[in-house]
């Protein structure tokens, strides 16, 4: 019984124990996340500070921050790290890294959406929209993200930070220049944010005033800024400067420069002598001097410009230093105090880089000249009339010169245009001549093909037709029938060779055939060609001597190589008498293959060899009155050249001919 009661107590209290333990674990996890977040922020601050100095080291800090987020096993913290990193990349204008970081964060958000807080989602949307908008090709993506951002906020209107998020959505609409939606959401934001949160309330008001101004609602913008001024007066100096800086800018846009100056002076007088305030005093003094200068109040402009210059020199503040000394130089020049202007111009020359050195020296020379002229005004007064007369003469001379130069320019341009047109006409004439040559060549090619088809191809086909008639006769003798079949095979082989040569020759004339390089074995290639030519050689009782072993792998175009070897053998058989001998020799080195076709035929004269080498091949009848077409050797020359090979011909009349070819074993060597 006691054991049963003990078991019931254990079962009853076990869930409570688990709940308490889970709550403790949750509290520990929350504490750890806060601890990790502090460390993450330290690494991200280091990343921001080091990025422009040592990018590689800065990226190491980013990696450490990501490792901490992984260690915390918290995807929300991981999104926080990546969003802040993307913001830093965006500030440094490194859009490539910013986009890749955002993509990584978006993948995490998609896979762990339930674990990501609304704050992290809003942060990711905000930076993603900014980056995609700045990447011109991704503006449409930015606009789609804004719509998703809006849908997310509409689902979370009851969230305590809804007003802050609405301000960010309004800012996103403002970025893509959708001013109506920007105004709508920023108004929602300012109505949702508590006035107790002065920083958020005033910054939202500044954003809304800027939107009103761009929508040409200047009165609404000024009225809003005026209503926020009391709250801004009681805020920090940083917020005070930001608020009144924007307020004064609106006043300037509304042509209320005096009120803007008074506002800047009011801010100036509220600042103390801390390093932060001295920096802003320097900038404010320059803005006041600038407004006075453009209002032609040079005395006041000089007073405030000197004050800004004093802050620059005393505290080493250089943000507006260049603009200040430029402004002082202009004011002193207007006052005629060229010595002072010259002094500030020297400061400007020291400050500016070498790219502007020549221009600044030129301005320095002008100021020196004006200074010298002011010292000798009395001397110039005595000869004013002479100068006026000289000036009149100069004007007349300049006018006459301008007229002459204008006429010269017109003539020069007309001449240049004529030359240009002549060049165009000459180019067109050359183009027409080339086209005429191509057309004439095409006509000759067509005529030659028709001639071969009409005469040379007709003979073998007629012969085959006659043989077929004899074969169809049932009384034909068997011996005669075998002979006719052999002759028919020769006629068909001849016709096929002729047709192949015609096709290849036509393609070469149109430059439509290119080598198709593959690895092949020479043994297979030679056996195929020898098999094709064996019938023709047997008909003349010609002995073909071939090497026993010619096997070697080479890179070549099989079709072209087959045409070359077939035509060389066919040509040798054609010009070798009955009972003659044709030898085929092959040899190889590491880089090349050599082929030689040698016959005991009629041979050629030196004149015939030169004619072939010059590309002019005349058709001649063979030793058995075989007809020729003049295409074979042309194809051999063309294809050998395309395959990177060379041809050497040696021959003596009555003794025979030797044609030697060499080819690279690897086409890449060619």
C-alpha positions as CSV (number, residue, x, y, z in Angstrom):
1,X,0.0,0.0,0.0
2,X,2.8,2.4,0.9
3,X,4.6,1.6,-2.4
4,X,1.4,2.4,-4.3
5,X,1.0,5.8,-2.5
6,X,4.6,6.6,-3.3
7,X,4.1,5.8,-6.9
8,X,1.0,8.0,-7.1
9,X,2.9,10.9,-5.5
10,X,5.7,10.5,-8.0
11,X,3.4,10.3,-11.0
12,X,1.4,13.4,-9.7
13,X,4.4,15.6,-9.0
14,X,6.6,14.6,-12.0
15,X,4.8,16.9,-14.6
16,X,5.1,19.8,-12.1
17,X,8.8,19.1,-11.8
18,X,9.2,19.1,-15.6
19,X,7.3,22.3,-15.9
20,X,9.5,24.0,-13.2
21,X,12.6,22.7,-14.9
22,X,11.5,23.9,-18.3
23,X,10.8,27.4,-16.9
24,X,14.2,27.4,-15.3
25,X,15.8,26.3,-18.6
26,X,13.9,29.0,-20.4
27,X,15.1,31.6,-18.0
28,X,18.7,30.3,-18.3
29,X,18.3,30.3,-22.1
30,X,17.0,33.9,-22.0
31,X,19.9,35.0,-19.8
32,X,22.4,33.2,-22.1
33,X,20.8,34.9,-25.2
34,X,21.2,38.3,-23.6
35,X,24.8,37.4,-22.7
36,X,25.5,36.2,-26.3
37,X,23.8,39.3,-27.7
38,X,26.2,41.5,-25.8
39,X,29.2,39.6,-27.1
40,X,27.7,39.7,-30.6
41,X,27.2,43.5,-30.5
42,X,30.9,43.8,-29.4
43,X,32.0,41.8,-32.5
44,X,29.7,43.8,-34.8
45,X,31.0,47.1,-33.5
46,X,34.6,45.9,-34.1
47,X,33.4,44.8,-37.6
48,X,32.0,48.3,-38.4
49,X,35.2,50.0,-37.0
50,X,37.7,47.8,-38.9
51,X,35.9,47.4,-42.2
52,X,37.5,50.4,-44.0
53,X,40.9,49.7,-42.4
54,X,41.3,46.0,-42.6
55,X,38.5,44.2,-44.4
56,X,39.9,40.8,-43.8
57,X,40.2,41.2,-40.1
58,X,36.7,42.8,-40.0
59,X,35.2,39.8,-41.6
60,X,36.8,37.6,-38.9
61,X,34.8,39.6,-36.3
62,X,31.6,38.9,-38.4
63,X,32.4,35.2,-38.4
64,X,32.9,35.2,-34.7
65,X,29.5,37.0,-34.2
66,X,27.8,34.3,-36.4
67,X,29.5,31.5,-34.4
68,X,28.2,33.0,-31.2
69,X,24.6,33.0,-32.7
70,X,25.1,29.4,-33.7
71,X,26.4,28.5,-30.2
72,X,23.4,30.2,-28.6
73,X,21.2,27.9,-30.9
74,X,19.0,30.9,-31.5
75,X,17.9,31.6,-35.1
76,X,16.4,35.0,-34.0
77,X,19.9,36.1,-32.9
78,X,21.4,34.8,-36.1
79,X,18.9,37.0,-38.1
80,X,19.9,39.9,-35.9
81,X,23.6,39.4,-36.7
82,X,23.1,39.0,-40.5
83,X,20.7,42.1,-40.6
84,X,23.2,44.3,-38.8
85,X,26.1,43.0,-41.0
86,X,24.1,43.7,-44.2
87,X,23.4,47.3,-42.8
88,X,27.2,47.8,-42.4
89,X,27.9,46.4,-45.9
90,X,25.2,48.8,-47.2
91,X,26.7,51.8,-45.5
92,X,30.1,50.9,-47.1
93,X,28.4,50.6,-50.5
94,X,29.5,46.9,-50.8
95,X,26.2,45.7,-52.3
96,X,27.6,42.3,-53.3
97,X,28.3,41.3,-49.7
98,X,25.1,43.0,-48.5
99,X,23.0,40.9,-51.0
100,X,24.7,37.6,-50.2
101,X,24.2,38.3,-46.4
102,X,20.5,39.2,-46.9
103,X,19.9,36.0,-49.0
104,X,21.5,33.9,-46.2
105,X,19.2,35.6,-43.6
106,X,16.1,35.2,-45.8
107,X,16.8,31.5,-46.1
108,X,17.0,31.2,-42.3
109,X,13.8,33.2,-41.9
110,X,11.9,30.9,-44.4
111,X,13.1,27.7,-42.6
112,X,12.6,28.9,-39.0
113,X,9.8,31.5,-39.4
114,X,8.0,30.5,-36.1
115,X,11.3,31.1,-34.2
116,X,11.9,34.6,-35.6
117,X,10.6,37.6,-33.6
118,X,8.6,40.4,-35.3
119,X,11.4,42.8,-34.5
120,X,13.9,40.7,-36.4
121,X,11.6,40.3,-39.3
122,X,11.0,44.0,-39.5
123,X,14.7,44.7,-39.3
124,X,15.4,42.2,-42.1
125,X,12.6,43.7,-44.3
126,X,13.9,47.2,-43.8
127,X,17.6,46.5,-44.8
128,X,16.6,44.1,-47.6
129,X,14.4,46.8,-49.2
130,X,17.2,49.4,-49.0
131,X,19.8,47.1,-50.6
132,X,17.5,45.8,-53.3
133,X,16.4,49.3,-54.2
134,X,20.0,50.5,-54.5
135,X,20.7,47.6,-56.8
136,X,19.0,49.0,-59.9
137,X,18.2,45.6,-61.4
138,X,16.3,44.6,-58.2
139,X,13.9,47.6,-57.7
140,X,10.9,45.4,-58.5
141,X,12.1,42.9,-55.7
142,X,12.2,45.9,-53.3
143,X,8.7,46.9,-54.1
144,X,7.4,43.3,-53.7
145,X,9.2,43.2,-50.3
146,X,7.4,46.4,-49.2
147,X,4.0,44.8,-49.9
148,X,5.0,41.7,-47.8
149,X,6.3,44.1,-45.1
150,X,2.9,45.9,-45.1
151,X,1.0,42.6,-44.9
152,X,3.1,41.6,-41.9
153,X,2.3,44.9,-40.0
154,X,-1.4,44.6,-40.7
155,X,-1.4,41.2,-39.0
156,X,0.4,42.7,-35.9
157,X,-1.3,46.1,-35.3
158,X,-1.6,45.3,-31.6
159,X,2.1,45.0,-31.1
160,X,3.6,47.4,-28.7
161,X,6.2,48.6,-31.2
162,X,3.7,48.9,-34.1
163,X,4.4,52.6,-34.4
164,X,8.1,52.2,-34.7
165,X,7.6,49.5,-37.4
166,X,5.1,51.7,-39.2
167,X,7.7,54.4,-39.3
168,X,10.1,52.0,-41.0
169,X,7.5,51.0,-43.5
170,X,6.8,54.7,-44.3
171,X,10.6,55.1,-44.7
172,X,10.7,52.2,-47.2
173,X,7.8,53.7,-49.2
174,X,9.6,57.1,-49.1
175,X,12.8,55.3,-50.5
176,X,10.9,54.0,-53.6
177,X,9.3,57.4,-54.0
178,X,5.7,56.2,-53.3
179,X,5.0,59.4,-51.4
180,X,1.3,58.8,-50.8
181,X,1.9,55.5,-49.0
182,X,4.9,57.0,-47.2
183,X,2.8,59.8,-45.9
184,X,0.0,57.4,-44.9
185,X,2.2,55.0,-42.9
186,X,4.3,57.8,-41.3
187,X,1.1,59.5,-40.1
188,X,0.0,56.1,-38.7
189,X,3.4,55.8,-37.0
190,X,3.3,59.2,-35.3
191,X,-0.2,58.6,-34.1
192,X,0.8,55.2,-32.6
193,X,4.1,56.3,-30.9
194,X,3.8,57.6,-27.4
195,X,5.0,61.2,-26.9
196,X,6.9,59.9,-23.9
197,X,9.3,58.2,-26.3
198,X,10.6,61.6,-27.5
199,X,13.4,60.3,-29.6
200,X,11.1,58.0,-31.7
201,X,8.3,60.6,-31.8
202,X,10.6,63.5,-33.0
203,X,12.5,61.4,-35.6
204,X,9.1,60.2,-37.0
205,X,7.9,63.8,-37.1
206,X,11.1,64.8,-39.0
207,X,10.4,62.0,-41.5
208,X,6.8,63.1,-41.9
209,X,7.7,66.7,-42.4
210,X,10.2,65.7,-45.1
211,X,7.4,63.8,-46.9
212,X,5.0,66.7,-46.6
213,X,7.7,69.0,-48.1
214,X,8.2,66.7,-51.1
215,X,4.5,66.5,-51.6
216,X,4.5,70.3,-51.8
217,X,2.7,70.6,-48.5
218,X,5.2,73.1,-47.0
219,X,2.7,74.7,-44.6
220,X,1.8,71.3,-43.0
221,X,5.6,70.5,-42.8
222,X,6.4,73.8,-41.0
223,X,3.4,73.5,-38.7
224,X,4.4,70.0,-37.7
225,X,8.0,71.0,-37.0
226,X,6.7,74.0,-35.0
227,X,4.5,71.7,-32.8
228,X,7.5,69.5,-32.1
229,X,9.9,72.3,-31.1
230,X,9.1,72.3,-27.4
231,X,9.7,68.6,-27.1
232,X,13.0,68.9,-29.1
233,X,14.2,71.7,-26.8
234,X,14.1,69.3,-23.9
235,X,15.9,66.5,-25.6
236,X,19.5,65.6,-26.0
237,X,21.9,67.9,-28.0
238,X,22.2,65.3,-30.7
239,X,18.4,65.1,-31.3
240,X,18.2,68.9,-30.9
241,X,20.7,69.5,-33.7
242,X,19.1,66.9,-36.0
243,X,15.6,68.4,-35.4
244,X,16.5,72.1,-35.9
245,X,18.8,71.3,-38.8
246,X,15.9,69.7,-40.7
247,X,13.5,72.6,-39.5
248,X,15.9,75.2,-40.8
249,X,16.3,73.4,-44.1
250,X,12.5,73.5,-44.5
251,X,12.6,77.3,-43.8
252,X,15.3,77.8,-46.4
253,X,13.2,75.9,-48.9
254,X,10.4,78.2,-48.1
255,X,12.7,81.3,-48.6
256,X,12.7,82.2,-44.9
257,X,16.4,82.5,-44.6
258,X,16.4,85.0,-41.7
259,X,14.3,82.7,-39.6
260,X,16.5,79.8,-40.5
261,X,19.6,81.8,-39.4
262,X,18.0,82.6,-36.1
263,X,17.2,79.0,-35.5
264,X,20.8,77.9,-36.3
265,X,22.0,80.6,-33.9
266,X,19.6,79.4,-31.2
267,X,21.0,75.9,-31.5
268,X,24.6,77.2,-31.4
269,X,24.0,79.1,-28.2
270,X,22.5,76.0,-26.5
271,X,25.6,73.9,-27.1
272,X,28.5,73.7,-24.6
273,X,32.2,73.2,-25.2
274,X,32.3,69.4,-25.3
275,X,34.1,67.8,-28.2
276,X,30.7,66.6,-29.7
277,X,29.2,70.1,-29.4
278,X,32.4,71.9,-30.7
279,X,32.1,69.7,-33.8
280,X,28.5,70.8,-34.4
281,X,29.3,74.4,-33.5
282,X,31.9,74.3,-36.3
283,X,29.2,73.0,-38.8
284,X,26.5,75.4,-37.6
285,X,28.8,78.5,-37.9
286,X,29.6,77.4,-41.5
287,X,25.9,77.0,-42.3
288,X,25.1,80.5,-40.9
289,X,28.0,82.0,-42.8
290,X,26.8,80.3,-46.0
291,X,23.2,81.7,-45.6
292,X,24.5,85.2,-45.0
293,X,26.9,84.9,-48.0
294,X,24.1,83.9,-50.4
295,X,21.9,86.7,-48.9
296,X,24.8,89.2,-49.8
297,X,25.4,90.0,-46.1
298,X,29.2,89.7,-46.4
299,X,30.1,91.3,-43.1
300,X,28.0,88.8,-41.1
301,X,29.1,86.0,-43.4
302,X,32.8,86.9,-42.6
303,X,32.2,86.9,-38.9
304,X,30.6,83.4,-38.8
305,X,33.0,82.0,-41.4
306,X,36.0,83.1,-39.2
307,X,34.3,81.5,-36.2
308,X,33.9,78.2,-38.1
309,X,37.6,78.5,-39.2
310,X,38.6,79.1,-35.6
311,X,36.9,75.8,-34.5
312,X,38.7,74.0,-37.3
313,X,42.1,75.2,-36.3
314,X,41.6,75.0,-32.5
315,X,40.0,71.6,-32.3
316,X,41.3,70.0,-35.5
317,X,37.8,69.6,-37.0
318,X,38.2,69.1,-40.8
319,X,34.6,68.2,-42.0
320,X,33.9,71.7,-43.4
321,X,37.5,73.0,-43.4
322,X,37.8,73.1,-47.1
323,X,34.4,74.8,-47.6
324,X,35.2,77.3,-44.9
325,X,38.5,78.5,-46.4
326,X,36.9,78.6,-49.8
327,X,34.1,80.8,-48.4
328,X,36.6,83.1,-46.7
329,X,38.6,83.4,-49.9
330,X,35.4,84.5,-51.8
331,X,34.3,87.0,-49.1
332,X,37.8,88.6,-48.9
333,X,37.9,88.8,-52.8
334,X,34.5,90.5,-52.8
335,X,35.8,93.0,-50.2
336,X,38.9,93.6,-52.3
337,X,41.2,92.3,-49.6
338,X,43.3,90.2,-51.9
339,X,46.1,89.6,-49.4
340,X,43.8,87.8,-47.0
341,X,42.1,85.9,-49.9
342,X,45.6,84.9,-51.1
343,X,46.4,83.6,-47.6
344,X,43.4,81.4,-47.5
345,X,44.0,80.3,-51.1
346,X,47.4,79.1,-49.9
347,X,45.7,77.0,-47.2
348,X,43.4,75.6,-49.9
349,X,46.4,74.6,-52.1
350,X,48.0,72.8,-49.2
351,X,44.8,71.0,-48.4
352,X,43.8,70.0,-52.0
353,X,45.4,67.0,-53.7
354,X,47.7,67.0,-56.6
355,X,44.9,66.5,-59.1
356,X,43.7,70.1,-58.4
357,X,47.1,71.7,-58.1
358,X,47.4,73.3,-61.6
359,X,43.9,74.8,-61.3
360,X,44.6,76.3,-57.9
361,X,47.9,77.7,-59.0
362,X,46.1,79.4,-61.8
363,X,43.7,81.0,-59.4
364,X,46.6,82.0,-57.2
365,X,48.2,83.7,-60.1
366,X,45.0,85.6,-60.9
367,X,44.7,86.8,-57.3
368,X,48.3,87.9,-57.3
369,X,47.7,89.8,-60.5
370,X,44.6,91.5,-59.0
371,X,46.7,92.4,-55.9
372,X,49.4,94.0,-58.1
373,X,46.8,95.9,-60.1
374,X,45.3,97.3,-57.0
375,X,48.7,98.7,-56.0
376,X,49.2,100.6,-59.3
377,X,45.6,101.9,-59.9
378,X,46.9,105.5,-60.0
379,X,49.2,104.6,-62.9
380,X,46.4,103.0,-64.9
381,X,44.1,106.0,-64.5
382,X,46.4,108.2,-66.6
383,X,46.1,105.9,-69.6
384,X,42.4,104.9,-69.4
385,X,41.6,106.6,-72.7
386,X,44.5,104.9,-74.5
387,X,43.3,101.6,-73.1
388,X,39.7,102.2,-74.3
389,X,41.0,103.0,-77.8
390,X,43.2,99.9,-77.8
391,X,40.2,97.9,-76.6
392,X,38.1,99.2,-79.4
393,X,40.8,98.2,-81.9
394,X,41.1,94.9,-80.2
395,X,37.3,94.3,-80.5
396,X,37.4,95.1,-84.2
397,X,40.4,92.8,-84.7
398,X,38.7,90.0,-82.7
399,X,35.4,90.4,-84.6
400,X,37.3,90.3,-87.9
401,X,39.3,87.2,-86.7
402,X,36.1,85.5,-85.6
403,X,34.6,86.1,-89.1
404,X,37.7,84.7,-90.8
405,X,37.9,81.7,-88.4
406,X,34.2,81.0,-89.0
407,X,34.6,81.0,-92.8
408,X,37.7,78.8,-92.4
409,X,35.8,76.4,-90.2
410,X,32.9,76.2,-92.7
411,X,35.3,75.6,-95.6
412,X,37.3,73.1,-93.5
413,X,34.2,71.2,-92.5
414,X,32.9,71.1,-96.1
415,X,36.3,69.8,-97.3
416,X,36.3,67.2,-94.5
417,X,32.8,66.1,-95.4
418,X,33.8,65.8,-99.0
419,X,36.8,63.7,-98.1
420,X,34.7,61.6,-95.8
421,X,32.1,61.0,-98.6
422,X,35.0,60.1,-101.0
423,X,36.3,57.6,-98.6
424,X,32.8,56.0,-98.2
425,X,32.5,55.9,-102.0
426,X,35.9,54.3,-102.3
427,X,35.0,51.7,-99.7
428,X,31.7,51.0,-101.5
429,X,33.5,50.7,-104.8
430,X,35.9,48.2,-103.3
431,X,33.0,46.3,-101.7
432,X,31.1,46.2,-105.0
433,X,34.3,45.0,-106.8
434,X,34.7,42.2,-104.2
435,X,31.1,41.2,-104.6
436,X,31.4,41.2,-108.4
437,X,34.5,38.9,-108.1
438,X,32.6,36.6,-105.7
439,X,29.6,36.6,-108.0
440,X,31.8,35.8,-111.1
441,X,33.5,33.0,-109.1
442,X,30.2,31.6,-108.1
443,X,29.0,31.7,-111.7
444,X,32.2,29.9,-112.9
445,X,31.7,27.3,-110.1
446,X,28.1,26.7,-111.2
447,X,29.1,26.4,-114.9
448,X,31.9,24.0,-114.0
449,X,29.5,21.8,-111.9
450,X,26.9,21.8,-114.7
451,X,29.6,20.9,-117.2
452,X,30.8,18.0,-115.2
453,X,27.3,16.8,-114.5
454,X,26.2,17.3,-118.1
455,X,29.2,15.6,-119.8
456,X,31.6,13.7,-117.5
457,X,28.9,12.2,-115.2
458,X,26.7,11.3,-118.2
459,X,29.3,8.9,-119.6
460,X,29.5,6.5,-116.6
461,X,25.8,6.6,-116.1
462,X,25.1,5.7,-119.8
463,X,27.6,2.9,-119.4
464,X,25.8,1.5,-116.4
465,X,22.5,1.8,-118.2
466,X,23.9,-0.2,-121.2
467,X,25.3,-2.9,-118.8
468,X,22.0,-3.2,-117.1
469,X,20.3,-3.8,-120.4
470,X,22.7,-6.7,-121.2
471,X,22.3,-8.1,-117.7
472,X,18.5,-8.1,-118.1
473,X,18.9,-10.3,-121.2
474,X,18.3,-14.0,-120.2
475,X,20.6,-15.3,-122.9
476,X,23.7,-13.5,-121.7
477,X,26.8,-15.7,-121.2
478,X,27.7,-16.3,-117.5
479,X,31.4,-15.3,-118.1
480,X,30.3,-12.1,-119.9
481,X,27.9,-11.4,-117.1
482,X,30.7,-11.6,-114.5
483,X,32.8,-9.3,-116.6
484,X,30.0,-6.8,-117.0
485,X,29.3,-6.9,-113.2
486,X,32.9,-6.0,-112.6
487,X,32.8,-3.2,-115.1
488,X,29.5,-2.0,-113.6
489,X,31.1,-1.8,-110.2
490,X,34.0,0.2,-111.5
491,X,31.6,2.6,-113.3
492,X,29.6,3.0,-110.1
493,X,32.7,3.5,-108.0
494,X,34.0,6.2,-110.5
495,X,30.6,8.0,-110.4
496,X,30.5,7.9,-106.6
497,X,34.0,9.3,-106.4
498,X,33.1,12.0,-108.9
499,X,29.9,13.0,-106.9
500,X,31.9,13.0,-103.6
501,X,34.5,15.3,-105.1
502,X,31.8,17.6,-106.6
503,X,30.1,17.9,-103.2
504,X,33.4,18.6,-101.3
505,X,34.6,20.9,-104.0
506,X,31.4,22.9,-103.9
507,X,31.7,23.3,-100.1
508,X,35.3,24.5,-100.3
509,X,34.3,27.1,-102.9
510,X,31.7,28.5,-100.5
511,X,34.0,28.1,-97.5
512,X,31.3,26.0,-95.8
513,X,33.4,23.1,-94.7
514,X,35.4,23.1,-91.4
515,X,37.5,20.3,-89.9
516,X,35.7,18.0,-87.4
517,X,38.7,16.8,-85.4
518,X,38.5,13.4,-83.7
519,X,41.0,10.8,-82.7
520,X,41.3,8.0,-85.3
521,X,43.5,5.0,-86.2
522,X,45.5,5.3,-89.4
523,X,45.3,1.6,-90.0
524,X,41.5,1.6,-90.2
525,X,41.5,4.7,-92.4
526,X,44.0,3.3,-94.9
527,X,42.3,-0.1,-95.2
528,X,39.0,1.6,-96.0
529,X,40.6,3.7,-98.7
530,X,42.5,0.8,-100.2
531,X,39.4,-1.3,-100.3
532,X,37.6,1.4,-102.3
533,X,40.4,1.7,-104.9
534,X,41.3,-2.0,-105.2
535,X,38.6,-2.6,-107.9
536,X,39.9,0.3,-110.0
537,X,43.6,-0.9,-109.6
538,X,42.6,-4.5,-110.4
539,X,40.9,-3.4,-113.6
540,X,44.4,-2.2,-114.8
541,X,46.3,-5.1,-113.2
542,X,48.2,-2.6,-111.1
543,X,49.9,-3.9,-108.0
544,X,49.3,-1.9,-104.8
545,X,52.2,-2.2,-102.3
546,X,51.2,-1.2,-98.8
547,X,53.0,-1.4,-95.4
548,X,52.2,-4.3,-93.2
549,X,51.7,-2.2,-90.0
550,X,50.6,1.4,-90.1
551,X,48.6,1.6,-86.9
552,X,48.9,4.9,-85.1
553,X,46.3,7.2,-83.4
554,X,46.2,10.7,-84.8
555,X,43.8,13.7,-84.3
556,X,42.3,14.6,-87.7
557,X,39.1,15.0,-89.7
558,X,38.3,11.5,-91.0
559,X,36.3,12.7,-94.0
560,X,39.0,15.1,-95.2
561,X,41.8,12.6,-94.7
562,X,39.8,9.9,-96.5
563,X,39.2,12.3,-99.5
564,X,43.0,13.1,-99.6
565,X,44.2,9.5,-99.6
566,X,41.4,8.3,-102.0
567,X,42.2,11.1,-104.6
568,X,46.0,10.5,-104.4
569,X,45.5,6.8,-105.0
570,X,42.9,7.4,-107.7
571,X,45.2,9.9,-109.4
572,X,48.2,7.4,-109.2
573,X,46.1,4.6,-110.7
574,X,44.8,6.9,-113.5
575,X,48.3,7.8,-114.7
576,X,49.9,4.4,-114.2
577,X,49.9,2.0,-117.2
578,X,48.6,-1.5,-117.1
579,X,50.8,-3.9,-115.0
580,X,52.3,-0.9,-113.1
581,X,53.1,-0.6,-109.4
582,X,51.9,1.9,-106.8
583,X,53.6,2.0,-103.4
584,X,52.0,3.5,-100.2
585,X,54.5,4.4,-97.4
586,X,53.6,5.6,-93.9
587,X,56.0,6.6,-91.1
588,X,55.6,8.4,-87.8
589,X,57.6,10.6,-85.3
590,X,56.5,11.8,-81.9
591,X,54.8,14.8,-83.5
592,X,54.1,14.0,-87.1
593,X,52.7,11.4,-89.6
594,X,54.2,11.1,-93.1
595,X,52.4,9.6,-96.1
596,X,54.0,9.0,-99.5
597,X,52.2,7.7,-102.7
598,X,54.7,6.6,-105.3
599,X,53.8,5.3,-108.8
600,X,55.5,4.0,-112.0
601,X,53.2,6.1,-114.2
602,X,53.8,8.7,-116.9
603,X,55.2,11.3,-114.6
604,X,55.1,15.1,-114.9
605,X,57.3,17.9,-116.2
606,X,58.6,20.7,-114.1
607,X,56.0,23.0,-115.7
608,X,53.2,20.7,-114.7
609,X,54.4,20.5,-111.1
610,X,54.6,24.3,-110.8
611,X,51.1,24.6,-112.3
612,X,49.7,22.2,-109.6
613,X,51.6,24.0,-106.8
614,X,50.1,27.3,-108.0
615,X,46.6,25.8,-107.6
616,X,45.9,25.5,-111.4
617,X,45.1,21.9,-112.2
618,X,44.2,21.0,-115.8
619,X,42.2,17.9,-116.5
620,X,44.1,15.2,-118.5
621,X,43.2,11.7,-119.7
622,X,44.7,8.7,-118.0
623,X,46.8,5.9,-119.4
624,X,43.6,4.0,-120.2
625,X,41.8,7.1,-121.6
626,X,40.1,7.7,-118.2
627,X,38.5,11.1,-118.1
628,X,39.7,13.6,-115.5
629,X,37.8,16.4,-113.8
630,X,40.6,18.5,-112.3
631,X,39.0,18.4,-108.8
632,X,40.9,15.7,-107.0
633,X,44.2,17.5,-106.6
634,X,42.5,20.7,-105.7
635,X,40.7,19.0,-102.9
636,X,44.0,17.3,-101.8
637,X,45.7,20.7,-101.6
638,X,42.8,22.5,-99.8
639,X,42.1,19.7,-97.2
640,X,45.9,19.2,-96.5
641,X,46.2,22.9,-95.7
642,X,43.1,22.9,-93.5
643,X,44.6,19.9,-91.5
644,X,47.9,21.7,-91.0
645,X,49.8,19.5,-93.5
646,X,52.2,20.1,-96.3
647,X,52.6,18.6,-99.8
648,X,55.9,17.8,-101.7
649,X,55.8,16.6,-105.3
650,X,58.7,15.1,-107.2
651,X,58.3,13.5,-110.6
652,X,60.1,12.7,-113.9
653,X,58.4,12.1,-117.2
654,X,58.3,8.5,-118.1
655,X,59.6,7.4,-114.6
656,X,56.6,8.1,-112.3
657,X,55.6,10.5,-109.6
658,X,56.1,10.7,-105.8
659,X,53.7,12.8,-103.7
660,X,54.7,13.2,-100.0
661,X,52.4,14.5,-97.3
662,X,53.1,15.4,-93.7
663,X,50.5,16.0,-90.9
664,X,50.6,16.8,-87.2
665,X,49.6,13.8,-85.1
666,X,47.8,16.2,-82.8
667,X,45.6,18.9,-84.4
668,X,46.2,21.2,-81.3
669,X,49.9,21.4,-82.3
670,X,48.7,23.0,-85.6
